[in-house]
Amino acid sequence: MSVFRFRVFLEQEDTIYRDVEIKPSQTFADFHNIIMSAFSFDGKHEASFYRSNDNWIQGEEIALKKKVNAQKMDKVLLANFIDDPHIKLVYVYDYDAEWLFLVELMGVEEELKKTTYPRITKTEGISPKQYGAQPIVGGDDSEFEAIEVFEEHEANDMGELDEEGESSEETDEAEMDEEGNEPENESDEF
């Protein structure tokens, strides 16, 4: 038996990628799950694979959940879809955040006995945070800009926030000791 070896990389930063191996008899839902695991994402959002050409133009869709004009991931075996040894796919995760991954078939390998598939075979680069950072592309360099994410209950626990997301309390932590008390003025001591 053989296995497909794919490289999955971020569209915004192609130096961050994961190589995965998966059996032709496994589904696109299995492929989705190993990608989520490989990038440490939670897998709680919608996702789709798209057949692609060399210019990464999206074609036929395979969706995680039932959609009009799309096949469902758990119903499509890779063997029934992978018909080109140079196939490329676009994988979109979380339609709101639009995490975009480019997927290339890198080769067909021999299946190893006593090995569980799908599996991650290579990890390159630090995976971005799914929440709290968005990929920013600028000039020749790509970087991740941290964006603070507050859930409503977390913001309320912290106190009221002003327009810039800063706490409206006037407390300066630098002026407090470990117990939250103001330190004694050292100039008063003899």
C-alpha positions in Angstrom: 0.0 0.0 0.0 1.0 3.6 -0.5 0.4 6.9 1.3 0.2 10.5 0.0 2.8 12.9 1.3 1.4 16.5 1.3 3.0 19.8 2.3 0.6 22.2 3.9 1.8 25.8 4.3 0.3 29.2 5.2 -0.4 31.3 2.1 1.0 34.4 3.9 4.2 32.7 5.1 5.5 29.8 3.1 8.4 29.2 5.6 5.8 27.9 8.0 4.7 24.4 6.8 3.8 20.9 7.9 4.4 17.7 5.9 1.7 15.1 6.5 1.2 11.6 5.2 -2.3 10.2 4.7 -3.7 7.0 3.2 -5.7 7.2 -0.1 -8.4 5.3 1.7 -8.9 8.1 4.3 -11.3 11.0 3.9 -10.9 14.7 3.6 -12.3 14.9 7.1 -9.3 12.9 8.3 -7.1 15.3 6.3 -8.8 18.3 7.9 -8.2 16.9 11.4 -4.5 16.3 10.8 -4.0 19.8 9.5 -5.8 21.2 12.6 -3.5 19.1 14.8 -0.4 20.0 12.8 -1.0 23.8 13.3 -2.5 23.5 16.8 -5.8 24.9 15.8 -9.0 23.9 17.6 -11.0 22.7 14.6 -14.2 24.4 15.8 -14.9 26.4 12.6 -16.1 25.8 9.1 -13.5 24.6 6.5 -13.2 23.7 2.9 -10.7 22.2 0.5 -10.7 23.4 -3.1 -9.1 21.8 -6.1 -6.6 24.3 -7.4 -4.5 25.1 -10.5 -0.9 26.2 -10.5 -2.0 29.8 -9.8 -3.9 28.7 -6.7 -7.3 29.5 -8.2 -10.0 27.7 -6.3 -12.1 25.2 -8.1 -14.3 22.3 -7.0 -15.1 22.5 -3.3 -15.2 19.8 -0.6 -16.7 21.3 2.6 -16.7 20.2 6.2 -20.4 20.6 6.5 -23.1 20.2 3.9 -23.1 23.0 1.4 -24.8 23.6 -1.9 -22.5 22.6 -4.9 -19.9 21.0 -2.6 -19.1 17.5 -1.6 -18.9 16.7 2.1 -15.4 16.0 3.6 -16.4 12.8 5.5 -17.9 11.3 2.3 -14.9 11.9 -0.1 -11.9 9.5 -0.1 -8.7 11.0 -1.1 -8.2 8.2 -3.7 -11.4 9.3 -5.4 -10.3 12.9 -5.7 -6.5 12.8 -6.1 -6.1 12.1 -9.8 -3.0 14.1 -10.6 0.5 13.5 -9.2 1.0 17.3 -9.1 -2.3 18.2 -7.5 -2.6 21.4 -5.6 -5.4 22.2 -3.1 -6.4 25.4 -1.3 -7.6 24.8 2.3 -9.6 27.5 4.0 -10.3 27.3 7.7 -12.6 29.6 9.7 -14.3 31.6 7.0 -14.4 34.8 9.2 -10.7 34.8 10.0 -9.9 33.3 6.6 -6.9 31.1 7.5 -5.7 30.1 4.0 -3.4 27.1 3.5 -1.8 26.0 0.3 -1.5 22.2 -0.1 0.7 20.4 -2.5 1.1 16.7 -3.2 4.9 16.1 -2.7 4.9 12.4 -3.5 3.6 9.0 -2.9 5.4 6.9 -0.3 5.3 3.3 0.8 3.1 2.7 3.9 5.1 1.8 7.0 3.9 -1.2 8.9 2.6 -0.5 12.5 2.3 3.2 11.7 -0.9 5.2 12.3 -2.1 7.5 9.5 -2.6 10.3 9.0 0.6 11.5 10.6 2.8 14.6 10.7 6.2 13.9 9.3 7.8 17.3 9.3 7.3 20.6 11.1 8.9 23.8 9.9 8.4 27.2 11.6 6.3 28.3 14.6 2.6 27.9 14.1 0.7 31.1 14.4 -1.8 31.5 17.2 -5.3 30.8 15.9 -6.8 33.5 18.1 -5.1 36.7 19.1 -2.8 37.0 16.1 -3.6 37.6 12.4 -1.1 37.1 9.6 0.0 40.5 8.2 1.8 40.6 4.9 3.8 43.8 4.2 6.7 44.4 1.8 9.1 41.6 1.5 8.7 40.3 5.1 5.6 38.7 6.6 5.0 38.9 10.3 2.2 38.3 12.8 0.7 41.3 14.5 -0.7 40.6 17.9 -4.3 41.5 18.4 -5.7 41.3 21.9 -8.9 39.4 22.0 -11.2 39.9 25.0 -14.3 37.9 25.5 -17.2 39.9 27.0 -16.9 38.2 30.4 -13.2 38.6 30.5 -13.5 42.4 29.9 -16.0 42.6 32.7 -13.8 40.7 35.1 -11.0 43.2 34.4 -13.2 46.3 35.0 -14.5 48.8 32.5 -12.4 49.4 29.4 -12.1 52.8 27.7 -12.2 53.3 23.9 -8.6 52.0 23.4 -9.2 48.8 25.5 -7.3 50.2 28.4 -8.5 49.8 32.0 -10.1 52.9 33.3 -8.8 52.3 36.9 -6.1 54.7 37.9 -4.1 52.0 39.8 -0.4 52.0 38.9 1.0 48.5 39.6 4.5 49.8 39.8 3.6 51.7 42.9 2.1 48.6 44.7 4.0 46.0 46.7 3.3 42.2 46.3 0.2 42.4 48.6 -1.4 45.3 46.7 -0.5 47.9 49.2 1.3 51.1 48.5 5.0 50.9 49.8 6.1 53.2 52.6 7.9 56.2 51.5 11.6 55.5 51.9 12.5 59.1 52.6 10.5 59.1 55.8 12.7 56.4 57.3 15.9 57.3 59.3 
